């Protein structure tokens, strides 16, 4: 990278189409198969799948929302009026080239837009991005090889993780197959949350008092992104909350499992420690409990009527049972089976992509 020659290119010299999406209110969205994109980074901005006759933007496009978040799209999609779409219908760029464009655009836009200063795509025709050049022309071969090598590096890390965690084995056991087949016939029963969990409020460490990325301990907020972890910090260990628990963002009702000890940004957040000793030792069981709590209580709470330690004392959670007792064993088996089904696609994707990426790198 140090020896690469760089040139500046206006967006309009790369794309001949820069179009703002069309507004589609949530209440007007009809369920369907078209990904509908709006401003934000969660799920790459996909907020719903619709069948509305929205502008169906083409795959191999780049979206930029009003806050400057950039994503490459390799599928057809619709977009809201807070998102601009960039593509070229006269020149067919490769996926690798478009990914490189997206990276360069993100770097050029970083930090320039916020709630107070929002980006409209019509403003961006003369914005500039930096691209590699050779003999006065955009160096597309370099871009192809760079993206391929970047993919290879990430895939190698994923492959190593799958092997180290034993997730490469995606064959369902007989017990897991039976649990999936029998799921529709599972008996469910309501339990008082406080009969299943010991509930308490977290400690309270304000964001102004921390130094972001100063350590290795999770600092939690009430966000659904990154499992509620906003940063990793070093701080007074007396302020730690114990992990191996269910964490609820008090104001947003975001429910997550926290494996490690952590710091919390707000004393309105709740921690739930399962009382059953067998369930306490199982991460998979607690992940199932997270889902059960979310499904059982989410409809009750909102930003204006948030959960609290007082309110949860009378709340109930619906759990799978056997002979009228909570079936923690089934919970663990179900999560194990679901994990294997999900990871199976990841393993297949990884194996195929590794071979494809090797072929691309070999060409350059």
Secondary structure per residue as TSV (DSSP state, phi and psi in degrees):
chain	resnum	aa	ss	phi	psi
A	1	X	-	360.0	-30.6
A	2	X	T	-65.2	-28.5
A	3	X	T	-95.1	3.9
A	4	X	-	-77.3	137.2
A	5	X	E	-90.8	136.7
A	6	X	E	-119.5	148.2
A	7	X	E	-133.7	156.4
A	8	X	E	-98.0	134.4
A	9	X	E	-131.3	131.9
A	10	X	E	-70.1	147.5
A	11	X	H	-54.3	-39.4
A	12	X	H	-69.0	-15.5
A	13	X	H	-83.6	-14.9
A	14	X	H	-101.1	-41.0
A	15	X	-	-114.2	139.6
A	16	X	S	-103.6	-1.9
A	17	X	E	-128.4	118.2
A	18	X	E	-133.1	104.8
A	19	X	E	-127.8	135.2
A	20	X	E	-80.3	141.8
A	21	X	-	-67.8	-178.4
A	22	X	-	-116.7	139.7
A	23	X	-	-65.5	136.2
A	24	X	-	-145.3	103.7
A	25	X	-	-62.3	150.9
A	26	X	G	-56.8	-41.3
A	27	X	G	-68.6	-18.5
A	28	X	G	-95.1	-4.6
A	29	X	-	-77.7	126.7
A	30	X	-	-102.8	128.8
A	31	X	E	-56.4	138.0
A	32	X	E	-170.0	-151.2
A	33	X	E	-113.4	-5.7
A	34	X	E	-85.2	120.1
A	35	X	E	-62.2	131.1
A	36	X	E	-113.1	122.0
A	37	X	E	-106.3	137.0
A	38	X	-	-136.0	179.5
A	39	X	S	-64.2	138.6
A	40	X	S	136.2	166.9
A	41	X	S	-108.7	-19.5
A	42	X	G	-61.4	129.7
A	43	X	G	54.1	36.5
A	44	X	G	54.4	30.1
A	45	X	G	85.9	-4.2
A	46	X	E	-76.6	115.8
A	47	X	E	-101.6	-18.4
A	48	X	E	-168.2	169.2
A	49	X	E	-119.4	121.6
A	50	X	E	-125.2	168.3
A	51	X	-	-121.1	6.8
A	52	X	S	-60.3	152.0
A	53	X	-	-77.3	56.0
A	54	X	-	-77.3	162.2
A	55	X	-	-56.7	119.4
A	56	X	-	-92.7	94.6
A	57	X	B	-74.1	148.6
A	58	X	-	-80.0	152.5
A	59	X	S	-63.5	167.2
A	60	X	S	64.5	42.5
A	61	X	E	-120.8	167.6
A	62	X	E	-122.6	135.7
A	63	X	E	-109.2	144.6
A	64	X	E	-133.2	119.5
A	65	X	E	-89.3	179.7
A	66	X	T	-65.6	-15.1
A	67	X	T	-100.0	4.3
A	68	X	-	85.7	16.0
A	69	X	-	-80.8	129.8
A	70	X	E	-115.2	132.6
A	71	X	E	-139.5	140.5
A	72	X	E	-87.4	138.3
A	73	X	E	-118.8	120.7
A	74	X	-	-105.4	29.8
A	75	X	S	-147.0	156.5
A	76	X	-	-68.6	148.4
A	77	X	E	-162.1	167.8
A	78	X	E	-110.4	159.7
A	79	X	E	-141.5	144.8
A	80	X	-	-77.8	174.0
A	81	X	T	-77.3	2.9
A	82	X	T	-100.1	13.3
A	83	X	E	-135.5	131.5
A	84	X	E	-99.1	147.9
A	85	X	E	-120.8	133.7
A	86	X	E	-124.4	125.6
A	87	X	E	-159.5	174.9
A	88	X	-	-131.4	113.3
A	89	X	S	-93.2	5.9
A	90	X	S	-108.8	-16.4
A	91	X	S	-134.5	128.7
A	92	X	-	-94.1	95.8
A	93	X	-	-76.6	148.2
A	94	X	-	-72.4	163.4
A	95	X	H	-60.0	-40.4
A	96	X	H	-63.0	-41.6
A	97	X	H	-63.2	-43.1
A	98	X	H	-66.0	-37.4
A	99	X	H	-63.7	-39.6
A	100	X	H	-66.2	-42.5
A	101	X	H	-55.8	-46.3
A	102	X	H	-60.8	-42.5
A	103	X	H	-61.8	-46.0
A	104	X	H	-66.5	-39.5
A	105	X	H	-63.1	-43.0
A	106	X	H	-60.0	-42.5
A	107	X	H	-64.4	-38.2
A	108	X	H	-72.3	-24.1
A	109	X	H	-99.5	-11.7
A	110	X	T	-55.5	126.5
A	111	X	T	79.5	-0.5
A	112	X	S	-90.7	-18.2
A	113	X	-	-130.1	146.6
A	114	X	-	-157.0	-168.6
A	115	X	S	-60.7	-32.4
A	116	X	S	-83.8	-24.6
A	117	X	S	-132.0	97.2
A	118	X	-	-99.7	144.5
A	119	X	-	-89.5	133.1
A	120	X	-	-112.8	137.0
A	121	X	G	-59.6	-30.1
A	122	X	G	-64.3	-18.6
A	123	X	G	-82.2	-13.2
A	124	X	-	-98.4	1.9
A	125	X	T	-55.0	-37.3
A	126	X	T	-99.6	5.7
A	127	X	-	-63.2	153.4
A	128	X	E	-120.0	145.7
A	129	X	E	-126.0	155.5
A	130	X	E	-96.6	131.8
A	131	X	E	-132.6	151.4
A	132	X	E	-69.4	141.7
A	133	X	E	-129.4	153.8
A	134	X	E	-146.7	125.4
A	135	X	T	55.1	38.2
A	136	X	T	79.4	3.0
A	137	X	E	-121.9	155.6
A	138	X	E	-58.4	131.0
A	139	X	-	-89.6	80.7
A	140	X	H	-64.6	-39.2
A	141	X	H	-57.6	-39.4
A	142	X	H	-63.9	-42.5
A	143	X	H	-61.0	-42.3
A	144	X	H	-61.1	-47.0
A	145	X	H	-69.9	-35.7
A	146	X	H	-63.2	-47.8
A	147	X	H	-64.9	-38.8
A	148	X	H	-63.5	-43.4
A	149	X	H	-67.7	-36.2
A	150	X	H	-64.7	-43.4
A	151	X	H	-62.4	-42.5
A	152	X	H	-61.5	-40.5
A	153	X	H	-63.7	-45.7
A	154	X	H	-67.9	-39.1
A	155	X	H	-65.2	-37.2
A	156	X	H	-64.4	-39.3
A	157	X	H	-64.4	-42.8
A	158	X	H	-64.8	-42.6
A	159	X	H	-60.8	-43.1
A	160	X	H	-64.8	-39.3
A	161	X	H	-65.2	-44.9
A	162	X	H	-61.0	-39.7
A	163	X	H	-69.3	-43.9
A	164	X	H	-66.4	-32.4
A	165	X	H	-93.8	-2.7
A	166	X	T	75.7	12.4
A	167	X	T	-78.9	-6.3
A	168	X	T	-67.3	-25.4
A	169	X	-	-82.0	104.8
A	170	X	-	-112.5	15.9
A	171	X	-	-79.2	123.8
A	172	X	-	-70.3	137.3
A	173	X	-	-76.7	165.6
A	174	X	H	-58.7	-39.7
A	175	X	H	-63.0	-41.8
A	176	X	H	-67.7	-41.2
A	177	X	H	-61.3	-43.8
A	178	X	H	-65.5	-37.8
A	179	X	H	-64.0	-39.9
A	180	X	H	-68.0	-42.1
A	181	X	H	-65.7	-34.7
A	182	X	T	-92.1	3.2
A	183	X	G	-58.3	-41.2
A	184	X	G	-65.5	-18.0
A	185	X	G	-103.2	9.2
A	186	X	-	-67.0	139.3
A	187	X	E	-85.5	134.2
A	188	X	E	-118.1	148.4
A	189	X	E	-147.3	147.1
A	190	X	E	-84.6	136.3
A	191	X	E	-128.6	147.8
A	192	X	E	-64.5	131.2
A	193	X	H	-54.4	-42.7
A	194	X	H	-72.9	-11.3
A	195	X	H	-81.6	-23.8
A	196	X	H	-94.5	-33.4
A	197	X	E	-127.1	151.6
A	198	X	E	-89.5	122.3
A	199	X	E	-110.5	136.7
A	200	X	E	-151.4	164.6
A	201	X	E	-83.6	149.8
A	202	X	-	-77.0	169.8
A	203	X	-	-75.4	174.4
A	204	X	-	-129.6	109.1
A	205	X	-	-120.7	113.2
A	206	X	-	-69.8	146.7
A	207	X	G	-61.8	-28.2
A	208	X	G	-69.8	-16.7
A	209	X	G	-96.8	-0.5
A	210	X	S	-111.0	163.3
A	211	X	-	-112.6	113.9
A	212	X	T	-60.1	142.6
A	213	X	T	55.9	35.8
A	214	X	S	-97.0	-3.4
A	215	X	S	-161.0	-156.5
A	216	X	S	-119.4	4.2
A	217	X	E	-96.2	131.6
A	218	X	E	-61.0	137.6
A	219	X	E	-113.0	114.4
A	220	X	E	-97.3	145.9
A	221	X	-	-131.1	-176.5
A	222	X	S	-92.8	42.7
A	223	X	-	-104.1	149.0
A	224	X	S	-82.5	-10.5
A	225	X	G	-83.4	145.1
A	226	X	G	54.1	39.7
A	227	X	G	55.4	34.6
A	228	X	G	74.7	3.8
A	229	X	E	-86.5	118.2
A	230	X	E	-95.6	-23.1
A	231	X	E	-166.8	173.7
A	232	X	E	-120.6	125.8
A	233	X	E	-133.3	166.5
A	234	X	-	-109.7	133.9
A	235	X	-	-158.9	-179.7
A	236	X	-	-61.4	117.2
A	237	X	G	-66.0	-16.2
A	238	X	G	-68.3	-17.5
A	239	X	G	-94.0	5.4
A	240	X	-	-71.1	143.9
A	241	X	B	-102.6	143.1
A	242	X	-	-72.1	140.6
A	243	X	S	-83.4	-157.1
A	244	X	S	54.3	55.1
A	245	X	E	-150.8	168.2
A	246	X	E	-93.1	128.9
A	247	X	E	-112.2	130.7
A	248	X	E	-119.2	121.4
A	249	X	-	-68.5	113.3
A	250	X	T	-59.3	-39.1
A	251	X	T	-89.6	-20.4
A	252	X	T	-115.7	-9.5
A	253	X	-	52.4	49.4
A	254	X	-	-91.2	123.0
A	255	X	E	-110.7	125.0
A	256	X	E	-139.0	161.7
A	257	X	E	-97.7	132.1
A	258	X	E	-115.0	112.1
A	259	X	-	-76.7	-37.4
A	260	X	S	-105.1	161.2
A	261	X	-	-59.6	153.5
A	262	X	E	-153.3	168.5
A	263	X	E	-108.0	149.1
A	264	X	E	-119.2	146.2
A	265	X	S	-88.4	-4.8
A	266	X	-	-158.0	129.4
A	267	X	T	-73.9	-4.3
A	268	X	T	-76.2	-17.4
A	269	X	-	-69.2	150.9
A	270	X	E	-116.8	148.3
A	271	X	E	-120.3	135.2
A	272	X	E	-121.2	116.6
A	273	X	E	-105.3	118.6
A	274	X	E	-65.5	137.0
A	275	X	-	-80.8	-30.7
A	276	X	-	-68.9	125.2
A	277	X	H	-67.2	-36.0
A	278	X	H	-67.8	-45.8
A	279	X	H	-64.4	-34.1
A	280	X	H	-59.9	-32.0
A	281	X	T	-84.2	-5.5
A	282	X	-	-111.9	113.4
A	283	X	H	-62.5	-40.0
A	284	X	H	-63.4	-41.9
A	285	X	H	-62.1	-41.6
A	286	X	H	-69.6	-31.3
A	287	X	H	-64.8	-37.4
A	288	X	H	-66.2	-40.6
A	289	X	H	-61.9	-36.9
A	290	X	H	-57.5	-47.5
A	291	X	H	-63.6	-41.9
A	292	X	H	-64.0	-41.7
A	293	X	H	-65.1	-43.5
A	294	X	H	-61.6	-45.9
A	295	X	H	-68.2	-34.9
A	296	X	H	-78.5	-31.6
A	297	X	H	-119.1	-17.4
A	298	X	G	-56.7	-37.7
A	299	X	G	-65.7	-17.0
A	300	X	G	-83.5	-22.2
A	301	X	-	-121.6	150.1
A	302	X	B	-147.7	178.8
A	303	X	T	-60.1	-38.0
A	304	X	T	-82.4	-14.2
A	305	X	B	-138.1	72.5
A	306	X	-	-84.3	159.7
A	307	X	-	-69.7	156.3
A	308	X	-	-150.0	167.9
A	309	X	H	-62.1	-36.0
A	310	X	H	-66.9	-45.7
A	311	X	H	-67.9	-38.6
A	312	X	H	-69.4	-15.8
A	313	X	T	-60.7	-27.2
A	314	X	T	-109.3	4.1
A	315	X	-	-77.6	155.0
A	316	X	E	-122.4	148.7
A	317	X	E	-122.5	137.0
A	318	X	E	-89.3	123.9
A	319	X	E	-131.7	151.6
A	320	X	E	-68.8	143.0
A	321	X	E	-131.9	163.1
A	322	X	E	-140.8	121.4
A	323	X	T	54.5	39.2
A	324	X	T	68.5	14.5
A	325	X	E	-115.6	147.2
A	326	X	E	-57.2	127.0
A	327	X	-	-97.1	79.7
A	328	X	H	-66.9	-32.0
A	329	X	H	-62.5	-42.9
A	330	X	H	-63.0	-40.4
A	331	X	H	-56.9	-46.8
A	332	X	H	-63.4	-43.4
A	333	X	H	-64.7	-42.0
A	334	X	H	-62.5	-46.3
A	335	X	H	-65.5	-37.7
A	336	X	H	-61.5	-43.0
A	337	X	H	-66.4	-45.5
A	338	X	H	-62.7	-41.4
A	339	X	H	-59.3	-43.6
A	340	X	H	-65.2	-39.9
A	341	X	H	-64.0	-40.1
A	342	X	H	-71.0	-47.2
A	343	X	H	-65.8	-28.6
A	344	X	H	-55.8	-43.4
A	345	X	H	-66.0	-38.0
A	346	X	H	-64.9	-43.8
A	347	X	H	-62.5	-44.6
A	348	X	H	-62.7	-43.4
A	349	X	H	-61.5	-45.3
A	350	X	H	-62.1	-46.9
A	351	X	H	-59.6	-44.0
A	352	X	H	-68.3	-44.5
A	353	X	H	-65.6	-34.9
A	354	X	H	-60.8	-44.7
A	355	X	H	-66.8	-42.3
A	356	X	H	-62.7	-42.3
A	357	X	H	-67.5	-37.9
A	358	X	H	-58.9	-39.5
A	359	X	H	-66.0	-41.2
A	360	X	H	-65.0	-47.3
A	361	X	H	-60.3	-39.1
A	362	X	H	-62.5	-30.0
A	363	X	H	-70.4	-21.9
A	364	X	-	-113.7	360.0
